[in-house]
Amino acid sequence: MNKVKPQHIIIIAYILLILIGSIFLILPFSTNGEVSYLNMLFTSVSAVTITGLDPIGITETLTLFGKIVTALLIQLGGLSIITIQVFLLTLIGAKIGYKDRDLSKENIGIEHRDGIVKTIKRIVTISVILELIGVLLLFPFFMIKGFSFGKALGHSVFHTISAFNNAGFSILGTNSLMIYSENIYFNIITIVLIILGGIGTLVIYDVTKNKRWKKINFHSKIVLIMTSILLLSSGIIFFTLEKNASLVNSLFHATTIRTAGFHTYDYLNAKTVTLFIMIIFMFIGGAPASTSGGIKVTTIFTLYKATKAKITNKTPTYKKRKIPNGYINKAYLILILSLIITILSTIVILIVEDKDFIAVMFEVFSAFSNTGLSLGLTSELAITSKIVLMIVMLIGRVGIVTFVGALTFSDKKYENIEYIDLEYLV
């Protein structure tokens, strides 16, 4: 019998949290009316995987209790229940064993378990501090907008949690954040929260600790460079293609498109080419060890360097250092497996639904990248399609490599065998 692997525990932890969340959401005092369990399960999956696809319209459907549950699910899903568990154990002085360290390493997505406890403490501490700052900045904004003290506090807390965790859920109205589409103050705070969550607390810690560019580690440099390139390029593309989009809309769009899922622009009016480019950016996503989804900016960086090196017949390097073959192989594996999952899921939904191809593709890639943007299909989909999207959201959150690793096993007796090369045309 194969032993339980860290990947199994990670997936089980997410599934348990999702099921518990769905039970709380289906309670009579969580909703303002009757909602099917499937839709509540979908909402729970979307919240825990910090996606933001909303089949029920949480603004009007959920009560205060239901919204609190959703916010907690987003927070637990963003930090991950395993990270929070280890953090709480450290607070009471419990010893963190090698199994827990390996589990945390796999969950966060870092290579080594050395210093993993300190890393977890930093992740939780920095996240809490940044979210508190977000609440303090947004609270007076909502007060000025005429909300009562309680509602202003509730809106600021929920929006901060959703923005920093790149979840994309909003309780400000049925049209996401379009009500404040031209408010510069609100947009800037939201943009900053999304970017900080999207680059990850490890990068934030590295930058604040070392301050100077030369002292920042390679991971942080790659994340910051790639994030800047993607933000700038997506903003310019959107502003150029969508003539009705303002500069503020374009700036917000550039930030939210890769994983956050908020919108201040009606994408139903967007050009097909704009939507297709959005799918590409959603697929890329944000940084590893962050609240973002997608195949990650570091994967794209690795693929670019490896492909360029292959074409020029050179060794793939960055800053006079070789990029390990293991990183390159993993990057190609992530790309191929991710494309297989998204393409197959799109085909299945197209078989079930009589919907526009680009709209279905948009929905699937949004689910896989944990972005949460939609062209209005989420609530209209059949049971089979919703189940497919739930699975895709979960895979996107735990990571395609982790998910596949949980489904496979290796036979050690074949590990050291060397085979003769096979010759054929490719």
N, C-alpha and C positions, 0 to 999 in steps of 0.2 A: 504494500500500500504506500502511495506517495505521501510524504509529509506535508503538513500545511505550510504554505509559503507566505511571505509578507504580502504578496499581491492578493492572496485570498482574503487575508484579514482586512486589508484596505477596502476591497470591494464589499465585503460583508458589512464593514462599519458604515459605509455609505448607504447600503441598502437598508440596514436597520434604522438609521437616522431618517431615511426617506419614509419608511413604513410608519415609524412613530409620528413623524410630522403629518402624514396623511390622516392618521387617526385623530390627531388634535384638530386638524382642519375640517374634518367631516362632522365634528360635534355641532349640535344645534346652535350653540351660542357663538360659533365661529363665523356663521354666515347669516345673511339677511334673507335668505330664501333657500329653497331646495336645490342642491347641487349634487350631481352624480359622484360616486366614489372615484371613478376613473379620472374625472376632471380634477378632483382634489389630489389624487395620486400624482397626476401630471404636474400640478402646481407645486407639490412637495418636491418632486424630482427637479423641476426647474429652479426652485429656490436653493436646494441643497447643492446642486451643481453650478450654482450662481450663473444661470443662463438668462432667465427673464422672459421666456415665452409664456404668455398668459392666456389660458383658454377660458377663463371665467370673468375677467375684468375685476381684479382684486379691489380696485378703488370703491366700487359700488357693492360688490358681492360680499366682501369680508367685513365683519364687525371689527371693533377695536381689538378684541381678543385675537381674532383671526390674523389681523395685521401684525400684532406683536409676535405671534407664532411664526409668521412668514419672515419677519425681521431676524428672529432667532435662528431660523433655519439657514438664512443667508449668511449670518455671522458664523455659525458652526460649519457650514459648508465652505466658506471662504478661508477660514483658518484651518479647517479640517478637524474632525472630532479626535483624531489620533494626536495631533499637535496639542490640542487643548488638554487631552488626557495626560500627556507627558508633562506639560506645563504645570498642571494641578498637582501631579505627583511630586514635582520638584519643590513646590510651595510648602508641602507638608514634610519635606525632608526625606522622602522615599528614595531608595537607590534605583537608578535606571539601569537595567541589565542590558546585555548585548542584544538580546532578542528585540527589546523595545527600541534600542538604538538603530538596529537594522531596519525595523519597521518604519521608524521615523525618517530614516535616510531614504528609503524607497518612496515613502509618502510625499516627502518634500521634493524629491527628484534630484538630490545631490549625490556626488560620487562617493564620498567618504563619511564614515560614522564618527570620526574624531571631531570632538567639539560640537557634536550634534545637540547636546543639552543646552549649551550656551546659545547656539543658533536658534533653537526653539524659543528660549527666553527673549531673545532679541525680536523675533518675529511677532510674538504676542505683545510685547511691550511697545514696540514701535507702532503696531497696528492700533492699539488702544489709544496711544497718544495722538496719532494723526486723526483718528475718528473723533476724539474729544475736541480737537481744534476745529474740525469740520462742523461739528454741532454748534460750537460757540460762534462761528462765523455765519452760519445759516439761520440760527435762532432769531437774531435781530431783523434779518431780512423778512422772515415770515411774520414777525410782529408788525413790521412796517406795512406789510401787505394786508393787514387787517385781521389776521387770525388771532384767536384767543391764546392766552398763555399756554394752555394745555395742548391745543392743536399745533401751535407754532413749535413747541418742544417736540411733539410727536413727529411732525413733518421733517424737522431738522435731523432728528435721530434716524428715522427710517431712510431718508434720502442720503444721509452720510454713509450709513451702512451699505446701502445698495450701490452707491457710487464708488466707494473705496474698494468694495469687493467685486466691482465690475459686474453686478448682477442685472441692472437694467430694469428692475421692478420700480414702479412709481405709484404713489397713492395721491398724486396731485391732480389727477383727472384721467379721462379715458384716452386721451391722446398724448400719453407720456409727458414730455416737458414742453410741448408746443405752446402752452400758455405763457411761458417765460422765454420764448425763442429769441427775443431781441434784448433781454435783460443782461447786460454785460457782467454785472457783479455776480449774479447767480450762475451764469455760464462759466465764468472763470473759475469759481470755487469748484464747480462740478468737474470741469476739465482737469484741474490740478489733482483732485481726489482720484479720478479715473487713471490718470497717468501714474501717480504714485502707487496705486494698487497694481497697475499693469506692469511696472518695472520690477516690483517686488521689494520687500523689506530688506533683503540681503544687499541689494544694490544701494538702497537708501542708507543703510548703515555704513557701507563701504565709503560712499561719497561723503557723508557727514563726518566720518572718522578721519579720513585721509585728506579730504578737501582738495588737494592738488591733483591734477589730471595724471601726472607721472606716477603717483603713488597708488592710484586706483587699480584694482586687479583687472585682469583681462576680461573676465566675465562681465563685470560692470561696464567696461569700455565698449564691448561688443553690443550689450543691451542698449546702452545710451545712444550709440551711433546708429544702430538699426532702428530704434524707436524714433529718433529725430528724422531720419530719412523717410520712414513710412508716414509719419505725421505730416511732414512737409509735402510729400508727393501726393498723398491722398487728399489733402486740403486743396492743393492747386488743381488736381484733376476734377474734384467735385465742383469747385467754383467755376471752372472753365466749361464743364459740360452742362451744369444745371443753371440756366440763366436766371431763374427765379430765386436762387439761393443767395442770401446776403453773405457778407464776409464773416459775420458772427456764426451763421448757420454752417458755413464751410469749415470754420475752425472747430466748432463743436463736432461736426460730422467726422472730421479727420481723427478726432480723439476717441469718439465712441464706437466707430465702425468696427474696429478690430476685436472688440470683446465686451464692451460695456452694455450696448443694447438700448440706451436711451435714444430718443430722437426729437429733434426740434424742427424737422422738415418732413413733409408728407411724401414718403417714398413711393406711394401709389402713383404719384405724378412724375416720378423719376424716369429717365430714359432707360431703355433696355441695356445699353452699353454701360451706363452708370451702375445698374444693378449687378451686371456681370463683374465689373471691376470691384464692386463691394464684396462680392463672393470671394474673390481672390484675397482681398485684405482680411476678411473674416477668417479665411482658411489659415493665413499666416499667424494671426493672433498676437500675443504679447510675449513676455519673458518667462522662462522657467522659474519655479519656486515663487510664483506670484499668484494673484487672483485672476489672472487672464487665462484664456483658453487658446485654441488653435494649435498648430504644429510647432509654434514658438519661433521667435526672431533669431535665436541662436542656431536653430535648425536650418533656416534659410541662409544664414551667414555661412554655415559649414558647407551646405550644398553649393553655394556660389563659389567658395574658395576651392572646393574639390573639383567642381566642373571646370573652372578656369584653369586649374593646374593640369587637368587631364588634357584639355585642348592644347595648352602650351607645352605639354610634356615636361612639366616641372613638379617639384614637391609642394604640396599645399602648405603654406605658411602664413603666419600673422605676427608682425613685429619680430621677424627673424627667429620665430619658433615654429616648429613643425606641428601641424594639426594631426593628432593621433588617428591612426586608421580605425580604431574603435569608435571614435566620434563620428567619422565619416560613414562607417557602416550603419551606425545607429540612426544617423540623419536620413540616409536613404531608406532604411527600414520604416522609420516614422512616416516619411512621405508616401511610400508605396502602400503601406497598410491603411493610412488615413484616406487615401484616394479610393482604395477598394471599399472601405466602409461607407464612405459618403456616396460613391457612385451606386453601389448595390442598394443602399437605403433609398436613394432617389428613384431608382428603377422600381422598387417594391411599391413605393407610394404612388408612383405614376400608374402602376397596374391597378391599384385599388381606387385611386381618385381620378375623376375627370377634371383635372386642373391644369392650368398653364404650366409649361415646363420650367420656365425661369422662376416662377413663384415657388414651385415645389423644390427646386434646386436651392433657391435662396433659403427656404425654411430648413432644409436638411443641413446645409453648411452652417447656418446660424446656430442650429442645435449642437452640431459637432464641435464648433468653436466656442460654445457656451457664450455666444454673443446675445441672442435673444431678440434680434430684429426680425420683423415679420411683415409680410405683405397682406396680412389679414386672414391667413389660412388657419392659424392655430385652433380657433374655436370651431371651424367648419369641418375639420378632418374626422374621418371614420375611426373606429376603435383600433383597427389594425395599424393605421398610420400613426396614431398617437402612441401606441406601444413601441413602434419602430423609433419614433423620435425620443421616447424616454430612454430606450437602450442607447441610442446615439449620444444623448446628453450625458449619460453616465460614463460611457466610454471616453468622451471628450474630457470629462473632469478628472477621472482617475489616470488618464493617459493611455494611449493606444498600446504602448510597449508593456505597461503594467497589466492591462486587460488581457493581451495575448499571452503574456507570461503566466497568468493565472490559469489559462486554458491548456497550456502545454507542460510537458515534463521532459527531462533529459535522462537518458539511460547512461550511467557513468561507465559501463563496461565498453561503450563504443567511443568514449571521449578521446582516447589516445591513438586511435587507428588512423593511419595515413593511407589515403586512397590514390590510385593511379589517375592522372588527369584524363578527363573525357574530352574527345575532340569532335566538334560539330560546328556547323555554320550558324552565326548569330547575326 
